[in-house]
Amino acid sequence: MQQPSIKSMGDLAKSIANAIESSGYSLADLSKMTGIHRSQLHRFRSGDFKRYSKNLSLLCKTLQIEDKNATIDRDLSLAAHSLWDGTLDGKKKLIRVLESLAEFR
């Protein structure tokens, strides 16, 4: 999976900070609404994150921020999970297959 660019992460952090400010919610409010710890919300707001995560996607949804990369990441995650049989061996095999496919990029 291709990691998002530093620019797109910075743009997303700005969108998050702006949305939090205009929403009137405190980080404590958002923490109660989403179940995301306040320290992680602070990192999202300040841009201190390197990848799209389930919590980042949840925060964007809560703040009604549409981010194409977050949607793509979630879709890829769901697709990979649907192929997994739930075992550790199956996980290792699926990772090897995906890494092999990445060589064709």
N, CA, C and O atoms as a printed pandas DataFrame, in Angstrom:
     atom_number atom_name residue_name chain_id  residue_number  x_coord  y_coord  z_coord
0              1         N          MET        A               1    0.847   -1.171    0.000
1              2        CA          MET        A               1    0.000    0.000    0.000
2              3         C          MET        A               1    0.890    1.230    0.000
3              4         O          MET        A               1    1.865    1.306    0.748
4              5         N          GLN        A               2    0.557    2.163   -0.820
5              6        CA          GLN        A               2    1.332    3.380   -0.916
6              7         C          GLN        A               2    1.028    4.289    0.263
7              8         O          GLN        A               2   -0.132    4.539    0.590
8              9         N          GLN        A               3    2.088    4.780    0.897
9             10        CA          GLN        A               3    1.906    5.689    2.016
10            11         C          GLN        A               3    1.538    7.067    1.476
11            12         O          GLN        A               3    2.002    7.455    0.403
12            13         N          PRO        A               4    0.722    7.799    2.196
13            14        CA          PRO        A               4    0.357    9.138    1.760
14            15         C          PRO        A               4    1.556   10.066    1.818
15            16         O          PRO        A               4    2.488    9.847    2.592
16            17         N          SER        A               5    1.524   11.090    1.004
17            18        CA          SER        A               5    2.632   12.037    0.988
18            19         C          SER        A               5    2.612   12.905    2.233
19            20         O          SER        A               5    1.584   13.061    2.893
20            21         N          ILE        A               6    3.772   13.463    2.535
21            22        CA          ILE        A               6    3.877   14.374    3.684
22            23         C          ILE        A               6    2.941   15.555    3.478
23            24         O          ILE        A               6    2.322   16.032    4.429
24            25         N          LYS        A               7    2.836   16.029    2.240
25            26        CA          LYS        A               7    1.960   17.170    1.966
26            27         C          LYS        A               7    0.507   16.821    2.263
27            28         O          LYS        A               7   -0.202   17.610    2.888
28            29         N          SER        A               8    0.055   15.646    1.824
29            30        CA          SER        A               8   -1.352   15.298    2.062
30            31         C          SER        A               8   -1.624   15.097    3.545
31            32         O          SER        A               8   -2.717   15.410    4.018
32            33         N          MET        A               9   -0.646   14.579    4.290
33            34        CA          MET        A               9   -0.819   14.422    5.736
34            35         C          MET        A               9   -0.890   15.792    6.404
35            36         O          MET        A               9   -1.690   16.007    7.315
36            37         N          GLY        A              10   -0.049   16.715    5.946
37            38        CA          GLY        A              10   -0.082   18.074    6.495
38            39         C          GLY        A              10   -1.400   18.764    6.196
39            40         O          GLY        A              10   -1.957   19.458    7.046
40            41         N          ASP        A              11   -1.894   18.570    4.978
41            42        CA          ASP        A              11   -3.187   19.156    4.608
42            43         C          ASP        A              11   -4.311   18.574    5.456
43            44         O          ASP        A              11   -5.220   19.290    5.877
44            45         N          LEU        A              12   -4.242   17.270    5.702
45            46        CA          LEU        A              12   -5.265   16.628    6.521
46            47         C          LEU        A              12   -5.205   17.156    7.954
47            48         O          LEU        A              12   -6.241   17.410    8.567
48            49         N          ALA        A              13   -3.995   17.322    8.485
49            50        CA          ALA        A              13   -3.851   17.855    9.851
50            51         C          ALA        A              13   -4.456   19.254    9.948
51            52         O          ALA        A              13   -5.117   19.580   10.934
52            53         N          LYS        A              14   -4.231   20.076    8.930
53            54        CA          LYS        A              14   -4.819   21.430    8.919
54            55         C          LYS        A              14   -6.341   21.350    8.873
55            56         O          LYS        A              14   -7.032   22.099    9.565
56            57         N          SER        A              15   -6.856   20.441    8.057
57            58        CA          SER        A              15   -8.312   20.275    7.977
58            59         C          SER        A              15   -8.882   19.831    9.316
59            60         O          SER        A              15   -9.943   20.296    9.732
60            61         N          ILE        A              16   -8.174   18.931    9.987
61            62        CA          ILE        A              16   -8.624   18.459   11.299
62            63         C          ILE        A              16   -8.615   19.604   12.301
63            64         O          ILE        A              16   -9.589   19.806   13.026
64            65         N          ALA        A              17   -7.517   20.355   12.344
65            66        CA          ALA        A              17   -7.418   21.476   13.289
66            67         C          ALA        A              17   -8.526   22.491   13.037
67            68         O          ALA        A              17   -9.158   22.971   13.978
68            69         N          ASN        A              18   -8.762   22.819   11.772
69            70        CA          ASN        A              18   -9.822   23.782   11.434
70            71         C          ASN        A              18  -11.201   23.250   11.808
71            72         O          ASN        A              18  -12.034   23.987   12.337
72            73         N          ALA        A              19  -11.439   21.973   11.532
73            74        CA          ALA        A              19  -12.749   21.385   11.836
74            75         C          ALA        A              19  -12.991   21.319   13.342
75            76         O          ALA        A              19  -14.109   21.552   13.803
76            77         N          ILE        A              20  -11.949   21.003   14.106
77            78        CA          ILE        A              20  -12.100   20.970   15.562
78            79         C          ILE        A              20  -12.428   22.359   16.079
79            80         O          ILE        A              20  -13.327   22.532   16.902
80            81         N          GLU        A              21  -11.686   23.352   15.587
81            82        CA          GLU        A              21  -11.925   24.732   16.038
82            83         C          GLU        A              21  -13.335   25.191   15.683
83            84         O          GLU        A              21  -14.032   25.763   16.522
84            85         N          SER        A              22  -13.756   24.944   14.453
85            86        CA          SER        A              22  -15.086   25.427   14.061
86            87         C          SER        A              22  -16.222   24.609   14.660
87            88         O          SER        A              22  -17.353   25.089   14.743
88            89         N          SER        A              23  -15.934   23.380   15.079
89            90        CA          SER        A              23  -16.992   22.556   15.675
90            91         C          SER        A              23  -17.360   23.022   17.079
91            92         O          SER        A              23  -18.480   22.806   17.542
92            93         N          GLY        A              24  -16.406   23.663   17.750
93            94        CA          GLY        A              24  -16.637   24.075   19.131
94            95         C          GLY        A              24  -16.413   22.952   20.128
95            96         O          GLY        A              24  -16.569   23.151   21.333
96            97         N          TYR        A              25  -16.045   21.767   19.635
97            98        CA          TYR        A              25  -15.782   20.638   20.522
98            99         C          TYR        A              25  -14.378   20.742   21.106
99           100         O          TYR        A              25  -13.440   21.159   20.427
100          101         N          SER        A              26  -14.248   20.363   22.361
101          102        CA          SER        A              26  -12.920   20.232   22.957
102          103         C          SER        A              26  -12.402   18.833   22.627
103          104         O          SER        A              26  -13.154   17.977   22.161
104          105         N          LEU        A              27  -11.108   18.612   22.876
105          106        CA          LEU        A              27  -10.572   17.269   22.668
106          107         C          LEU        A              27  -11.237   16.273   23.613
107          108         O          LEU        A              27  -11.420   15.106   23.266
108          109         N          ALA        A              28  -11.595   16.736   24.804
109          110        CA          ALA        A              28  -12.307   15.862   25.752
110          111         C          ALA        A              28  -13.671   15.469   25.187
111          112         O          ALA        A              28  -14.087   14.317   25.306
112          113         N          ASP        A              29  -14.372   16.435   24.567
113          114        CA          ASP        A              29  -15.665   16.137   23.939
114          115         C          ASP        A              29  -15.496   15.095   22.831
115          116         O          ASP        A              29  -16.237   14.114   22.764
116          117         N          LEU        A              30  -14.505   15.329   21.963
117          118        CA          LEU        A              30  -14.274   14.408   20.849
118          119         C          LEU        A              30  -13.854   13.030   21.347
119          120         O          LEU        A              30  -14.217   12.011   20.758
120          121         N          SER        A              31  -13.093   13.005   22.428
121          122        CA          SER        A              31  -12.687   11.732   23.009
122          123         C          SER        A              31  -13.903   10.933   23.478
123          124         O          SER        A              31  -13.985    9.724   23.258
124          125         N          LYS        A              32  -14.834   11.615   24.119
125          126        CA          LYS        A              32  -16.059   10.941   24.575
126          127         C          LYS        A              32  -16.904   10.470   23.391
127          128         O          LYS        A              32  -17.501    9.395   23.436
128          129         N          MET        A              33  -16.948   11.274   22.340
129          130        CA          MET        A              33  -17.767   10.942   21.174
130          131         C          MET        A              33  -17.201    9.758   20.382
131          132         O          MET        A              33  -17.947    8.927   19.864
132          133         N          THR        A              34  -15.862    9.700   20.301
133          134        CA          THR        A              34  -15.229    8.725   19.413
134          135         C          THR        A              34  -14.573    7.548   20.130
135          136         O          THR        A              34  -14.361    6.490   19.537
136          137         N          GLY        A              35  -14.255    7.741   21.409
137          138        CA          GLY        A              35  -13.504    6.713   22.125
138          139         C          GLY        A              35  -12.008    6.788   21.868
139          140         O          GLY        A              35  -11.254    5.919   22.305
140          141         N          ILE        A              36  -11.575    7.828   21.157
141          142        CA          ILE        A              36  -10.152    8.026   20.867
142          143         C          ILE        A              36   -9.543    8.817   22.021
143          144         O          ILE        A              36  -10.107    9.823   22.451
144          145         N          HIS        A              37   -8.394    8.366   22.523
145          146        CA          HIS        A              37   -7.745    9.047   23.644
146          147         C          HIS        A              37   -7.373   10.483   23.254
147          148         O          HIS        A              37   -7.002   10.756   22.112
148          149         N          ARG        A              38   -7.481   11.382   24.220
149          150        CA          ARG        A              38   -7.188   12.802   23.959
150          151         C          ARG        A              38   -5.778   13.021   23.426
151          152         O          ARG        A              38   -5.570   13.885   22.574
152          153         N          SER        A              39   -4.812   12.257   23.913
153          154        CA          SER        A              39   -3.436   12.447   23.434
154          155         C          SER        A              39   -3.326   12.111   21.945
155          156         O          SER        A              39   -2.584   12.765   21.212
156          157         N          GLN        A              40   -4.063   11.093   21.501
157          158        CA          GLN        A              40   -4.038   10.756   20.081
158          159         C          GLN        A              40   -4.771   11.817   19.264
159          160         O          GLN        A              40   -4.343   12.150   18.159
160          161         N          LEU        A              41   -5.858   12.343   19.790
161          162        CA          LEU        A              41   -6.556   13.436   19.105
162          163         C          LEU        A              41   -5.637   14.644   18.961
163          164         O          LEU        A              41   -5.634   15.309   17.925
164          165         N          HIS        A              42   -4.867   14.923   19.995
165          166        CA          HIS        A              42   -3.919   16.042   19.947
166          167         C          HIS        A              42   -2.882   15.795   18.842
167          168         O          HIS        A              42   -2.540   16.711   18.094
168          169         N          ARG        A              43   -2.386   14.559   18.744
169          170        CA          ARG        A              43   -1.414   14.247   17.692
170          171         C          ARG        A              43   -2.036   14.414   16.307
171          172         O          ARG        A              43   -1.392   14.937   15.397
172          173         N          PHE        A              44   -3.274   13.978   16.143
173          174        CA          PHE        A              44   -3.939   14.159   14.850
174          175         C          PHE        A              44   -4.077   15.639   14.524
175          176         O          PHE        A              44   -3.818   16.059   13.396
176          177         N          ARG        A              45   -4.487   16.426   15.512
177          178        CA          ARG        A              45   -4.697   17.860   15.298
178          179         C          ARG        A              45   -3.390   18.564   14.944
179          180         O          ARG        A              45   -3.381   19.488   14.131
180          181         N          SER        A              46   -2.293   18.130   15.551
181          182        CA          SER        A              46   -1.007   18.792   15.315
182          183         C          SER        A              46   -0.231   18.198   14.140
183          184         O          SER        A              46    0.837   18.700   13.789
184          185         N          GLY        A              47   -0.756   17.140   13.534
185          186        CA          GLY        A              47   -0.094   16.547   12.372
186          187         C          GLY        A              47    0.975   15.536   12.732
187          188         O          GLY        A              47    1.792   15.175   11.886
188          189         N          ASP        A              48    0.986   15.076   13.964
189          190        CA          ASP        A              48    1.991   14.126   14.425
190          191         C          ASP        A              48    1.504   12.691   14.201
191          192         O          ASP        A              48    1.278   11.941   15.151
192          193         N          PHE        A              49    1.348   12.326   12.923
193          194        CA          PHE        A              49    0.958   10.965   12.545
194          195         C          PHE        A              49    1.556   10.667   11.191
195          196         O          PHE        A              49    1.801   11.577   10.398
196          197         N          LYS        A              50    1.793    9.384   10.920
197          198        CA          LYS        A              50    2.486    8.995    9.694
198          199         C          LYS        A              50    1.656    8.142    8.754
199          200         O          LYS        A              50    2.020    7.953    7.594
200          201         N          ARG        A              51    0.543    7.626    9.252
201          202        CA          ARG        A              51   -0.284    6.782    8.391
202          203         C          ARG        A              51   -1.753    6.967    8.751
203          204         O          ARG        A              51   -2.104    7.474    9.816
204          205         N          TYR        A              52   -2.577    6.543    7.837
205          206        CA          TYR        A              52   -4.010    6.585    8.080
206          207         C          TYR        A              52   -4.383    5.381    8.936
207          208         O          TYR        A              52   -4.027    4.249    8.609
208          209         N          SER        A              53   -5.074    5.616    9.994
209          210        CA          SER        A              53   -5.464    4.541   10.907
210          211         C          SER        A              53   -6.979    4.530   11.056
211          212         O          SER        A              53   -7.682    5.424   10.586
212          213         N          LYS        A              54   -7.449    3.502   11.717
213          214        CA          LYS        A              54   -8.883    3.398   11.993
214          215         C          LYS        A              54   -9.356    4.607   12.799
215          216         O          LYS        A              54  -10.415    5.167   12.516
216          217         N          ASN        A              55   -8.578    5.008   13.795
217          218        CA          ASN        A              55   -8.972    6.157   14.616
218          219         C          ASN        A              55   -8.952    7.459   13.826
219          220         O          ASN        A              55   -9.817    8.314   14.016
220          221         N          LEU        A              56   -7.971    7.614   12.941
221          222        CA          LEU        A              56   -7.924    8.821   12.115
222          223         C          LEU        A              56   -9.139    8.873   11.197
223          224         O          LEU        A              56   -9.748    9.928   11.016
224          225         N          SER        A              57   -9.481    7.744   10.628
225          226        CA          SER        A              57  -10.662    7.672    9.773
226          227         C          SER        A              57  -11.930    7.997   10.564
227          228         O          SER        A              57  -12.804    8.714   10.077
228          229         N          LEU        A              58  -12.024    7.466   11.786
229          230        CA          LEU        A              58  -13.177    7.739   12.651
230          231         C          LEU        A              58  -13.274    9.223   12.985
231          232         O          LEU        A              58  -14.365    9.794   12.969
232          233         N          LEU        A              59  -12.140    9.851   13.287
233          234        CA          LEU        A              59  -12.147   11.284   13.591
234          235         C          LEU        A              59  -12.611   12.086   12.375
235          236         O          LEU        A              59  -13.427   12.999   12.506
236          237         N          CYS        A              60  -12.092   11.744   11.194
237          238        CA          CYS        A              60  -12.511   12.448    9.976
238          239         C          CYS        A              60  -14.016   12.300    9.759
239          240         O          CYS        A              60  -14.694   13.259    9.390
240          241         N          LYS        A              61  -14.523   11.114    9.985
241          242        CA          LYS        A              61  -15.961   10.888    9.821
242          243         C          LYS        A              61  -16.748   11.719   10.829
243          244         O          LYS        A              61  -17.750   12.340   10.475
244          245         N          THR        A              62  -16.299   11.734   12.079
245          246        CA          THR        A              62  -16.983   12.491   13.129
246          247         C          THR        A              62  -17.004   13.980   12.813
247          248         O          THR        A              62  -18.008   14.657   13.036
248          249         N          LEU        A              63  -15.885   14.487   12.290
249          250        CA          LEU        A              63  -15.782   15.916   11.971
250          251         C          LEU        A              63  -16.284   16.233   10.566
251          252         O          LEU        A              63  -16.226   17.381   10.125
252          253         N          GLN        A              64  -16.775   15.215    9.866
253          254        CA          GLN        A              64  -17.284   15.348    8.498
254          255         C          GLN        A              64  -16.214   15.883    7.551
255          256         O          GLN        A              64  -16.466   16.760    6.724
256          257         N          ILE        A              65  -15.017   15.332    7.698
257          258        CA          ILE        A              65  -13.906   15.656    6.805
258          259         C          ILE        A              65  -13.788   14.504    5.823
259          260         O          ILE        A              65  -13.554   13.366    6.230
260          261         N          GLU        A              66  -13.945   14.777    4.563
261          262        CA          GLU        A              66  -13.805   13.734    3.547
262          263         C          GLU        A              66  -12.362   13.739    3.073
263          264         O          GLU        A              66  -11.859   14.752    2.588
264          265         N          ASP        A              67  -11.712   12.617    3.214
265          266        CA          ASP        A              67  -10.334   12.490    2.745
266          267         C          ASP        A              67  -10.232   11.233    1.894
267          268         O          ASP        A              67  -10.436   10.120    2.379
268          269         N          LYS        A              68   -9.918   11.426    0.634
269          270        CA          LYS        A              68   -9.878   10.330   -0.324
270          271         C          LYS        A              68   -8.926    9.218    0.121
271          272         O          LYS        A              68   -9.257    8.038    0.012
272          273         N          ASN        A              69   -7.754    9.591    0.619
273          274        CA          ASN        A              69   -6.776    8.581    1.023
274          275         C          ASN        A              69   -7.265    7.762    2.207
275          276         O          ASN        A              69   -7.006    6.561    2.270
276          277         N          ALA        A              70   -7.957    8.378    3.131
277          278        CA          ALA        A              70   -8.470    7.639    4.284
278          279         C          ALA        A              70   -9.512    6.620    3.825
279          280         O          ALA        A              70   -9.568    5.506    4.346
280          281         N          THR        A              71  -10.333    7.003    2.852
281          282        CA          THR        A              71  -11.343    6.089    2.322
282          283         C          THR        A              71  -10.682    4.929    1.592
283          284         O          THR        A              71  -11.085    3.777    1.752
284          285         N          ILE        A              72   -9.675    5.232    0.797
285          286        CA          ILE        A              72   -8.963    4.189    0.066
286          287         C          ILE        A              72   -8.297    3.232    1.048
287          288         O          ILE        A              72   -8.372    2.015    0.879
288          289         N          ASP        A              73   -7.648    3.773    2.070
289          290        CA          ASP        A              73   -6.972    2.950    3.062
290          291         C          ASP        A              73   -7.964    2.019    3.759
291          292         O          ASP        A              73   -7.677    0.837    3.945
292          293         N          ARG        A              74   -9.105    2.533    4.137
293          294        CA          ARG        A              74  -10.116    1.719    4.804
294          295         C          ARG        A              74  -10.609    0.617    3.868
295          296         O          ARG        A              74  -10.764   -0.531    4.284
296          297         N          ASP        A              75  -10.855    0.964    2.606
297          298        CA          ASP        A              75  -11.326   -0.022    1.640
298          299         C          ASP        A              75  -10.291   -1.129    1.424
299          300         O          ASP        A              75  -10.646   -2.304    1.339
300          301         N          LEU        A              76   -9.014   -0.755    1.334
301          302        CA          LEU        A              76   -7.964   -1.753    1.167
302          303         C          LEU        A              76   -7.861   -2.654    2.384
303          304         O          LEU        A              76   -7.681   -3.865    2.261
304          305         N          SER        A              77   -7.973   -2.065    3.538
305          306        CA          SER        A              77   -7.911   -2.835    4.778
306          307         C          SER        A              77   -9.054   -3.850    4.847
307          308         O          SER        A              77   -8.843   -5.008    5.207
308          309         N          LEU        A              78  -10.247   -3.412    4.506
309          310        CA          LEU        A              78  -11.405   -4.314    4.526
310          311         C          LEU        A              78  -11.259   -5.435    3.501
311          312         O          LEU        A              78  -11.617   -6.583    3.765
312          313         N          ALA        A              79  -10.727   -5.087    2.325
313          314        CA          ALA        A              79  -10.538   -6.101    1.283
314          315         C          ALA        A              79   -9.519   -7.147    1.728
315          316         O          ALA        A              79   -9.740   -8.345    1.552
316          317         N          ALA        A              80   -8.406   -6.698    2.303
317          318        CA          ALA        A              80   -7.385   -7.639    2.775
318          319         C          ALA        A              80   -7.938   -8.502    3.905
319          320         O          ALA        A              80   -7.683   -9.705    3.960
320          321         N          HIS        A              81   -8.684   -7.888    4.789
321          322        CA          HIS        A              81   -9.234   -8.643    5.920
322          323         C          HIS        A              81  -10.220   -9.712    5.445
323          324         O          HIS        A              81  -10.313  -10.783    6.045
324          325         N          SER        A              82  -10.944   -9.424    4.381
325          326        CA          SER        A              82  -11.911  -10.406    3.876
326          327         C          SER        A              82  -11.214  -11.637    3.285
327          328         O          SER        A              82  -11.819  -12.705    3.192
328          329         N          LEU        A              83   -9.946  -11.493    2.885
329          330        CA          LEU        A              83   -9.188  -12.618    2.333
330          331         C          LEU        A              83   -8.500  -13.449    3.406
331          332         O          LEU        A              83   -8.054  -14.563    3.131
332          333         N          TRP        A              84   -8.410  -12.936    4.600
333          334        CA          TRP        A              84   -7.672  -13.579    5.686
334          335         C          TRP        A              84   -8.535  -14.620    6.385
335          336         O          TRP        A              84   -9.714  -14.383    6.649
336          337         N          ASP        A              85   -7.946  -15.770    6.683
337          338        CA          ASP        A              85   -8.692  -16.845    7.349
338          339         C          ASP        A              85   -8.661  -16.747    8.874
339          340         O          ASP        A              85   -9.228  -17.602    9.555
340          341         N          GLY        A              86   -8.019  -15.732    9.411
341          342        CA          GLY        A              86   -8.001  -15.510   10.852
342          343         C          GLY        A              86   -6.862  -16.187   11.592
343          344         O          GLY        A              86   -6.739  -16.046   12.809
344          345         N          THR        A              87   -6.019  -16.928   10.860
345          346        CA          THR        A              87   -4.906  -17.612   11.519
346          347         C          THR        A              87   -3.611  -16.827   11.352
347          348         O          THR        A              87   -3.486  -16.003   10.446
348          349         N          LEU        A              88   -2.649  -17.090   12.236
349          350        CA          LEU        A              88   -1.343  -16.441   12.133
350          351         C          LEU        A              88   -0.647  -16.858   10.843
351          352         O          LEU        A              88   -0.038  -16.030   10.164
352          353         N          ASP        A              89   -0.739  -18.148   10.504
353          354        CA          ASP        A              89   -0.136  -18.635    9.271
354          355         C          ASP        A              89   -0.782  -17.966    8.055
355          356         O          ASP        A              89   -0.093  -17.567    7.115
356          357         N          GLY        A              90   -2.101  -17.849    8.085
357          358        CA          GLY        A              90   -2.809  -17.178    6.998
358          359         C          GLY        A              90   -2.410  -15.718    6.871
359          360         O          GLY        A              90   -2.306  -15.191    5.764
360          361         N          LYS        A              91   -2.188  -15.072    7.992
361          362        CA          LYS        A              91   -1.749  -13.669    7.993
362          363         C          LYS        A              91   -0.389  -13.542    7.316
363          364         O          LYS        A              91   -0.181  -12.662    6.481
364          365         N          LYS        A              92    0.533  -14.430    7.683
365          366        CA          LYS        A              92    1.881  -14.389    7.095
366          367         C          LYS        A              92    1.828  -14.632    5.589
367          368         O          LYS        A              92    2.523  -13.965    4.822
368          369         N          LYS        A              93    1.003  -15.587    5.171
369          370        CA          LYS        A              93    0.871  -15.882    3.741
370          371         C          LYS        A              93    0.279  -14.696    2.986
371          372         O          LYS        A              93    0.746  -14.350    1.901
372          373         N          LEU        A              94   -0.739  -14.082    3.556
373          374        CA          LEU        A              94   -1.372  -12.934    2.905
374          375         C          LEU        A              94   -0.388  -11.776    2.775
375          376         O          LEU        A              94   -0.356  -11.099    1.747
376          377         N          ILE        A              95    0.405  -11.550    3.800
377          378        CA          ILE        A              95    1.415  -10.488    3.740
378          379         C          ILE        A              95    2.419  -10.781    2.636
379          380         O          ILE        A              95    2.788   -9.879    1.883
380          381         N          ARG        A              96    2.869  -12.034    2.527
381          382        CA          ARG        A              96    3.823  -12.392    1.468
382          383         C          ARG        A              96    3.220  -12.162    0.086
383          384         O          ARG        A              96    3.895  -11.652   -0.809
384          385         N          VAL        A              97    1.970  -12.529   -0.092
385          386        CA          VAL        A              97    1.305  -12.325   -1.384
386          387         C          VAL        A              97    1.239  -10.834   -1.714
387          388         O          VAL        A              97    1.551  -10.428   -2.833
388          389         N          LEU        A              98    0.836  -10.028   -0.743
389          390        CA          LEU        A              98    0.728   -8.584   -0.983
390          391         C          LEU        A              98    2.089   -7.963   -1.261
391          392         O          LEU        A              98    2.210   -7.089   -2.120
392          393         N          GLU        A              99    3.113   -8.407   -0.542
393          394        CA          GLU        A              99    4.463   -7.892   -0.797
394          395         C          GLU        A              99    4.943   -8.284   -2.187
395          396         O          GLU        A              99    5.621   -7.502   -2.853
396          397         N          SER        A             100    4.596   -9.492   -2.631
397          398        CA          SER        A             100    4.957   -9.920   -3.984
398          399         C          SER        A             100    4.269   -9.056   -5.030
399          400         O          SER        A             100    4.877   -8.667   -6.028
400          401         N          LEU        A             101    3.008   -8.761   -4.796
401          402        CA          LEU        A             101    2.271   -7.904   -5.734
402          403         C          LEU        A             101    2.849   -6.495   -5.780
403          404         O          LEU        A             101    2.828   -5.848   -6.827
404          405         N          ALA        A             102    3.363   -6.019   -4.654
405          406        CA          ALA        A             102    3.919   -4.663   -4.594
406          407         C          ALA        A             102    5.120   -4.510   -5.516
407          408         O          ALA        A             102    5.427   -3.403   -5.958
408          409         N          GLU        A             103    5.802   -5.613   -5.810
409          410        CA          GLU        A             103    6.957   -5.554   -6.703
410          411         C          GLU        A             103    6.563   -5.166   -8.124
411          412         O          GLU        A             103    7.416   -4.723   -8.894
412          413         N          PHE        A             104    5.307   -5.320   -8.487
413          414        CA          PHE        A             104    4.836   -4.995   -9.832
414          415         C          PHE        A             104    4.495   -3.523  -10.010
415          416         O          PHE        A             104    4.164   -3.096  -11.116
416          417         N          ARG        A             105    4.571   -2.751   -8.952
417          418        CA          ARG        A             105    4.253   -1.315   -9.059
418          419         C          ARG        A             105    5.232   -0.610   -9.933
419          420         O          ARG        A             105    5.119    0.599  -10.136
